Amino acid sequence: MLGFIKKLLAVCVVAILATGYLSGYVSNPVLADVDYDEYLADYTEINYVSHEGNPIKLYVSGSSVGVQSTCISSGKLVVRKNNSFSYVGTSEGSGSFSLDLKGKLSTSEIYTLKLTFTADGTEQTHENLYIGLDSNGDVRFIKSLVYDYNVERCSEWWTDEQSLNECLQPQNDIECDNPLVIAYAEEITKGCTNDWEKAEAIYQHVINFAYDDIQIVDESMVYQDDVLSLLRRRIAICEGLGNTFVALCRASGIPACVCFGIGTESSDLISDESYLETEDPNHAWAAVFLGGTWYSVDPTWDISFYYEGTSFWNGEWEDVTPTLDWFLVPLEDFSMTHKICDADTTHSIEQEGSCGESSSYKITRDGTITFYGSGEIKLPAGVNGFRYVEFDPDSNITSIGEECFIDCDIITSIILPDSVTRIEDFAFNTCEDLEYIYLPEGLTYIGQEAFDYCDELAYVYVPDSVQRIAPYAFDDCSRLIISIPSHLEGFEFQNYVGPAKIIVR
């Protein structure tokens, strides 16, 4: 399948299988060609919480690594040599405990750190952590290559009243205002006395869905990720699991949002600098606001079942061991295995920049992007956090460049200016919320997979001026009614899953 989303799904499973909690300790990462000191984190503590919101601080200080908490009934720290995984030291205890590593570590080397604890009755394991020794002989955390990048992306997780309220509103596939979803959330959270308990009850419910392995290879139908469908079927891929968690949280009055990005091994994100450049998401998860802080959650990586088989209709549920290791994870830890490409909020970080030789863009806080200038536009990789698209009246934009709006999945409608003559390959690929687009008279070309997986598109009128629609341009748009001029007849044979109806004029 040529579609972008298929690549996302396939790599998502690789990411799941590659994570430390399934495969054990990762192979020895080769440090990228930078100064070792660049790997040493600025932070000296990582602040976890129990499922009841009680603090658990993992820290480094001098020659020691330790834990401070009042809610841990049993815990263990394990440090190993990263190249052989032989033990360097261990420490166990309840409440607060530490491990002195004086004389046990060498400079310019990295070591794996594993933290296991049972807190407020729930067990968690965090084993994608690394430590090293600085030139003063002090123990330091090793940070992910994408940690600083993630900090910038998470600046979209605002905590003012207006922004939090926006993270309680319905979005496409997140029908938190639907009476059935509200009733479902109320049933799941019955007896819960606070938001911490509600969020855990919702998470426990979602991880008892099955991960849909069939969907990854099935090219015969378009799968829907709306929460109403998924609550009935209880089978989903990563985005559907994230949607469900977020919708149930919002229906329960808890701010939450879906996130998209890259999930991979921790060894990749401390050694492979290519991850600093790539913006192609292969995974989705969620974030939830509790106790004044945003936390990441990844129900896919804690899942209880897989759905295996050859088609939508004949799959079987297969058990796996569920965990709660990816529930309420702080950013320092989460960044070891996840690169956050988009926090899917309806508000935007204000920014502006160039998007072509003679064109520029500006994004405002309300989520509006405005284009200026002339010629072709092509947004820089990762610029996708907006929901409204406008063109300056004085602009003369002639081409929507390749992958310009790829994965801009909260846009609902676009009116292209009359100056546009070309829509290049993948231009609107995976704009999953896009319901309507106006194509101007004078348009001549619609590129390959230009609207692939725009599965909310309802109606498109292709003007007579269009001379070619490239293969798979409207593939996987299963709800679409499309009107095409007679000289484009045969268009329907260029899709795996074609539009619902094709009108030939």
C-alpha positions in Angstrom: 0.0 0.0 0.0 1.4 3.4 -1.0 -0.6 5.3 1.6 1.2 7.2 4.3 -1.1 5.7 7.0 -0.1 2.2 6.1 3.6 3.1 6.8 2.5 4.6 10.1 0.7 1.4 11.1 3.4 -1.0 10.1 6.1 0.9 11.9 3.8 1.3 15.0 3.9 -2.5 15.5 7.7 -2.6 15.1 7.9 0.1 17.7 5.7 -1.9 20.1 7.8 -5.0 19.7 11.0 -3.0 20.1 10.2 -1.5 23.4 12.1 -2.5 26.5 9.2 -3.9 28.4 8.6 -6.5 25.7 12.1 -7.3 24.7 14.1 -6.7 27.9 17.2 -4.6 27.9 18.1 -3.0 24.6 21.3 -3.6 22.7 24.3 -1.5 23.4 23.7 1.9 21.8 26.7 3.5 19.9 27.0 7.1 21.0 26.5 9.6 18.3 29.6 11.6 17.1 29.2 14.3 19.7 31.0 15.2 22.9 30.0 12.8 25.7 29.0 15.7 27.9 26.2 16.5 25.5 24.5 13.4 26.7 24.5 14.4 30.3 21.1 15.8 31.3 20.6 19.2 32.9 17.9 17.7 35.2 18.9 15.8 38.4 15.4 14.3 39.2 12.6 12.6 37.4 9.2 13.1 39.1 6.8 10.1 38.8 3.5 9.8 40.5 1.5 6.9 41.8 -1.9 6.2 40.2 -3.3 8.1 43.2 -1.1 11.2 42.5 1.4 10.7 45.3 4.9 11.9 44.3 7.8 9.5 43.6 11.1 11.2 42.9 14.0 9.4 41.2 17.2 11.5 41.6 20.9 11.5 41.2 23.2 13.2 43.7 26.9 13.0 44.0 27.8 9.3 43.6 24.3 8.1 44.3 21.0 7.4 42.6 18.0 7.2 44.8 14.2 7.3 45.3 12.2 9.6 47.6 8.6 8.6 48.3 6.1 7.9 51.0 3.9 5.7 48.9 6.2 2.9 47.7 5.6 -0.4 49.6 8.5 -2.1 47.7 11.0 -0.8 45.2 14.2 -1.7 43.5 17.0 0.1 41.6 19.2 -1.9 39.3 22.3 -0.5 37.4 24.0 -2.6 34.8 26.9 -2.2 32.4 25.3 -1.3 29.1 27.6 -3.4 26.9 27.3 -6.6 28.9 24.4 -6.0 31.2 26.4 -7.4 34.1 25.3 -6.0 37.5 27.0 -2.9 38.8 24.8 -2.4 41.8 21.3 -2.9 43.2 19.3 -1.5 46.1 15.8 -2.4 47.4 13.6 -0.8 49.9 10.2 0.8 50.8 9.5 4.5 50.9 12.9 6.2 50.2 16.1 4.3 49.4 19.3 4.9 47.4 22.2 3.2 45.7 25.8 4.4 46.2 27.9 3.9 43.0 31.1 5.4 44.2 34.0 3.7 42.4 31.7 1.5 40.3 31.2 3.7 37.2 33.7 4.8 34.5 33.6 8.2 32.8 32.5 8.4 29.1 30.4 5.3 29.4 26.7 4.8 29.8 24.8 2.4 32.1 21.3 1.2 32.2 19.1 2.1 35.1 16.0 0.1 35.9 13.4 1.3 38.5 10.7 -1.1 39.7 8.2 -0.1 42.4 4.8 -0.9 43.9 3.1 2.3 44.9 -0.4 2.6 46.3 -1.0 -1.1 45.2 0.1 -0.7 41.6 3.4 -2.1 40.1 5.4 -0.2 37.5 8.7 -0.9 35.8 10.8 1.9 34.1 13.7 0.3 32.4 14.5 2.8 29.5 16.7 4.9 31.7 20.5 5.6 31.5 23.1 7.2 33.7 26.7 8.2 33.3 29.5 9.9 35.2 30.6 13.4 34.7 34.2 14.8 34.9 33.7 15.6 38.6 32.8 12.0 39.4 29.1 12.7 39.9 26.3 10.5 38.6 24.2 12.1 36.0 21.1 11.1 34.0 21.7 10.5 30.3 19.0 12.4 28.3 17.3 11.5 25.1 18.5 13.2 21.9 14.9 14.4 21.4 14.2 15.5 25.0 14.7 19.3 24.3 12.7 18.9 21.1 9.9 17.3 23.1 10.0 20.1 25.7 9.4 22.6 22.9 6.5 20.5 21.5 4.9 20.1 24.9 4.9 23.9 25.3 1.5 23.4 23.5 0.2 21.7 26.7 -0.9 25.0 28.3 -2.5 25.1 31.7 -4.5 28.3 31.6 -8.3 27.9 32.0 -9.1 28.6 28.3 -6.6 26.1 27.0 -7.7 23.4 29.4 -11.3 24.0 28.5 -10.4 23.5 24.8 -9.0 20.1 25.8 -12.5 19.1 27.1 -14.3 19.8 23.8 -15.3 17.3 21.1 -13.1 16.8 18.0 -13.4 14.5 15.1 -13.4 10.9 16.3 -13.4 12.2 19.9 -17.2 12.4 20.6 -16.9 13.3 24.2 -20.2 15.2 24.1 -22.2 12.2 22.8 -24.7 10.9 25.4 -23.6 7.3 24.8 -20.0 8.2 25.4 -20.9 10.2 28.5 -22.9 7.3 29.8 -20.1 4.9 29.1 -17.6 7.1 30.9 -20.0 7.4 33.9 -20.3 3.6 34.1 -16.5 3.1 33.9 -15.8 5.7 36.6 -18.7 4.8 38.9 -17.4 4.9 42.5 -14.4 7.0 41.7 -13.9 10.0 44.0 -11.4 12.1 42.1 -9.8 12.7 38.7 -6.8 10.4 39.5 -9.1 7.5 40.1 -11.2 8.3 37.1 -8.2 8.5 34.8 -6.9 5.2 36.0 -10.3 3.5 35.6 -10.5 4.8 32.1 -7.0 3.6 31.3 -7.5 0.2 32.7 -10.6 -0.1 30.5 -8.8 1.0 27.3 -5.8 -1.4 27.8 -8.3 -4.2 27.9 -9.1 -3.6 24.2 -7.2 -5.6 21.6 -4.6 -4.1 19.3 -5.7 -4.7 15.8 -2.9 -6.4 13.9 -5.3 -7.2 11.0 -5.9 -3.5 10.2 -2.2 -3.1 9.5 -2.3 -5.3 6.4 -5.9 -5.1 5.4 -6.3 -3.0 2.2 -9.9 -4.0 1.5 -11.6 -1.5 3.8 -11.2 1.8 5.6 -11.2 1.4 9.4 -12.8 4.1 11.5 -11.2 5.4 14.7 -14.3 7.2 16.1 -14.9 6.4 19.7 -18.5 5.3 19.4 -17.4 2.5 17.0 -14.4 1.5 19.1 -16.3 1.3 22.4 -18.6 -1.3 20.7 -15.9 -3.2 19.0 -13.0 -2.9 21.5 -10.4 -3.5 18.8 -8.2 -0.6 17.6 -4.8 0.5 16.6 -2.7 3.1 18.5 -4.7 6.2 17.3 -8.0 4.6 18.2 -6.8 3.7 21.7 -5.6 7.2 22.2 -8.9 8.6 20.9 -10.9 6.4 23.2 -8.9 7.3 26.3 -9.1 11.0 25.5 -12.8 11.0 24.8 -13.7 9.2 28.0 -11.4 11.5 30.0 -13.0 14.6 28.4 -16.5 13.2 29.0 -15.4 12.8 32.7 -14.3 16.4 32.9 -10.5 15.6 32.7 -8.5 17.6 30.1 -6.7 15.3 27.6 -5.4 15.2 24.1 -4.1 12.8 21.5 -0.4 12.9 20.5 1.3 11.7 17.4 5.0 11.0 16.9 7.7 8.3 16.8 7.9 5.3 19.1 11.1 3.3 19.1 13.8 1.8 21.2 15.5 3.9 23.8 18.9 2.9 22.2 17.7 4.8 19.1 16.9 8.0 20.9 20.2 8.2 22.7 22.4 7.2 19.7 20.8 7.9 16.3 20.8 11.5 15.4 18.6 10.9 12.3 15.7 11.0 14.8 16.4 14.7 15.3 15.4 15.3 11.7 12.6 12.9 10.9 9.0 14.1 11.4 7.2 11.0 10.0 5.0 9.7 12.8 4.7 6.0 13.3 2.7 6.0 16.5 0.0 7.7 18.5 -0.8 7.9 22.3 -2.3 10.5 24.6 -1.6 13.0 27.4 -3.8 13.8 30.4 -3.9 16.8 32.8 -3.9 15.7 36.5 -2.9 17.6 39.6 -1.7 20.6 37.7 0.6 18.7 35.4 0.4 17.0 32.0 1.4 13.4 31.8 1.9 11.0 28.9 0.1 7.7 28.6 0.5 5.0 26.0 -2.2 2.4 26.2 -0.9 0.6 23.1 2.3 -0.3 25.0 0.3 -1.5 28.0 -2.3 -3.5 25.9 -3.8 -6.8 27.1 -4.8 -8.4 23.8 -4.0 -8.6 20.1 -6.5 -9.2 17.4 -5.0 -11.7 14.9 -6.3 -13.2 11.7 -6.8 -12.5 8.0 -9.8 -10.1 7.9 -12.0 -7.7 9.9 -14.5 -10.5 10.4 -12.6 -13.6 11.4 -9.9 -12.4 13.9 -9.2 -14.0 17.3 -8.2 -12.3 20.5 -4.8 -13.4 21.8 -3.7 -12.6 25.4 -0.5 -10.8 26.3 0.6 -9.6 29.7 -0.8 -6.2 30.5 1.2 -3.6 32.4 0.7 -0.1 33.8 4.3 1.0 32.9 3.2 3.6 30.4 0.6 5.3 32.6 1.4 8.9 33.8 5.0 8.9 32.5 7.0 12.1 33.1 8.6 13.7 30.0 12.2 12.8 30.9 11.4 9.1 30.9 8.9 9.2 28.0 11.4 11.0 25.7 13.7 8.0 25.9 11.3 6.0 23.6 8.9 8.7 22.1 9.5 11.7 19.9 6.4 14.0 20.1 5.7 15.4 16.7 2.3 16.9 17.4 0.3 17.4 20.5 -3.2 17.5 19.0 -4.7 20.5 20.6 -7.1 22.9 18.9 -5.0 25.9 20.0 -1.6 26.6 18.4 1.8 27.9 19.3 2.2 31.3 17.6 4.9 31.0 14.9 5.8 32.2 11.4 8.3 31.3 8.7 9.1 30.6 5.1 7.2 27.9 3.1 8.6 28.5 -0.4 10.9 30.6 -2.4 8.4 33.5 -2.5 5.9 32.5 0.2 5.6 32.6 4.0 3.1 31.5 6.7 1.9 32.8 10.1 0.1 30.8 12.7 -2.0 32.5 15.4 -3.0 31.2 18.9 -6.6 30.3 17.7 -5.1 27.8 15.3 -5.3 29.8 12.1 -2.5 29.5 9.5 -2.4 32.3 6.9 -0.3 32.1 3.7 1.4 35.1 2.0 3.3 35.6 -1.2 3.3 33.7 -4.5 4.3 30.4 -6.2 4.4 27.0 -4.5 3.8 26.5 -0.7 5.3 23.6 1.2 5.2 23.7 5.0 8.4 22.7 6.9 8.3 19.3 8.4 6.4 19.2 11.7 4.4 22.4 11.1 0.9 20.9 11.4 -0.6 22.3 14.7 -3.4 24.4 13.2 -7.1 23.9 12.3 -8.0 26.9 10.0 -6.4 27.7 6.7 -6.5 31.1 5.1 -4.8 32.8 2.1 -3.9 36.5 2.2 -6.1 38.3 -0.4 -3.0 39.7 -2.0 -1.3 36.4 -2.4 -0.8 34.5 -5.6 -0.2 30.9 -4.5 -0.1 28.6 -7.6 0.8 25.2 -6.2 0.2 23.2 -3.0 3.5 21.5 -2.7 4.3 17.9 -2.1 3.4 16.8 1.5 2.4 20.4 2.3 -0.4 19.6 4.6 0.4 15.9 5.3 -1.0 14.7 8.7 -2.6 18.1 9.4 -5.4 16.1 11.0 -7.6 18.7 12.7 -8.3 20.8 9.5 -12.0 20.5 8.7 -12.4 22.6 5.6 -10.2 24.5 3.0 -11.1 26.9 0.3 -8.2 27.1 -2.2 -7.7 30.4 -4.0 -8.4 30.7 -7.7 -4.7 31.1 -8.4 -3.9 27.5 -7.5 -3.2 25.3 -10.6 -1.6 22.2 -9.0 -2.0 20.0 -6.0 1.2 17.9 -5.7 1.7 14.4 -4.4 0.7 13.7 -0.8 -0.4 17.4 -0.4 -3.3 16.6 2.0 -2.5 13.0 2.8 -3.9 11.8 6.1 -5.9 15.0 6.8 -8.3 12.8 8.7 -10.7 15.6 9.8 -11.0 17.2 6.4 -14.7 17.2 5.4 -14.7 19.8 2.6 -12.3 21.3 0.1 -13.0 23.8 -2.7 -11.0 23.1 -5.8 -10.8 26.2 -8.1 -11.5 26.3 -11.8 -8.0 26.5 -13.4 -6.7 23.6 -11.3 -5.0 21.2 -13.8 -3.3 18.4 -11.7 -4.1 16.4 -8.5 -1.1 14.4 -7.4 -0.6 10.9 -6.2 -2.2 10.1 -2.8 -2.9 13.8 -2.5 -6.1 13.1 -0.4 -5.3 9.5 0.6 -6.9 8.7 4.0 -8.9 11.9 4.2 -11.7 9.6 5.3 -14.0 12.3 6.4 -14.3 13.9 3.0 -17.9 14.2 2.1 -18.1 15.9 -1.3 -15.5 17.1 -3.9 -16.3 18.8 -7.2 -13.3 18.4 -9.6 -13.4 21.3 -12.1 -13.3 20.7 -15.9 -9.8 22.3 -16.0 -8.2 19.3 -14.3 -6.3 17.2 -16.8 -5.0 14.4 -14.6 -5.8 12.8 -11.3 -2.8 10.7 -10.3 -3.2 7.2 -8.9 -4.5 6.8 -5.3 -5.3 10.6 -5.2 -8.6 9.9 -3.3 -7.8 6.4 -2.0 -9.3 5.3 1.3 -11.9 8.2 1.1 -14.8 5.8 1.7 -17.4 8.4 2.5 -16.7 10.6 -0.5 -19.1 11.6 -3.2 -16.9 13.0 -6.0 -17.9 14.7 -9.2 -15.5 14.4 -12.1 -15.5 15.6 -15.8 -16.0 12.9 -18.4 -12.4 13.1 -19.7 -11.3 11.7 -16.3 -13.5 8.6 -16.5 -11.7 5.5 -15.3 -10.5 7.3 -12.2 -12.2 4.8 -10.0 -9.8 2.1 -10.9 -6.9 3.9 -9.4 -7.8 3.3 -5.8 -7.7 0.3 -3.4 -10.7 1.6 -1.5 -12.5 4.0 -3.8 -15.0 6.8 -3.0 -18.6 5.9 -2.0 -20.0 7.4 -5.3 -18.4 8.8 -8.4 -20.4 11.2 -10.6 -19.2 11.5 -14.1 -20.4 14.8 -15.7 
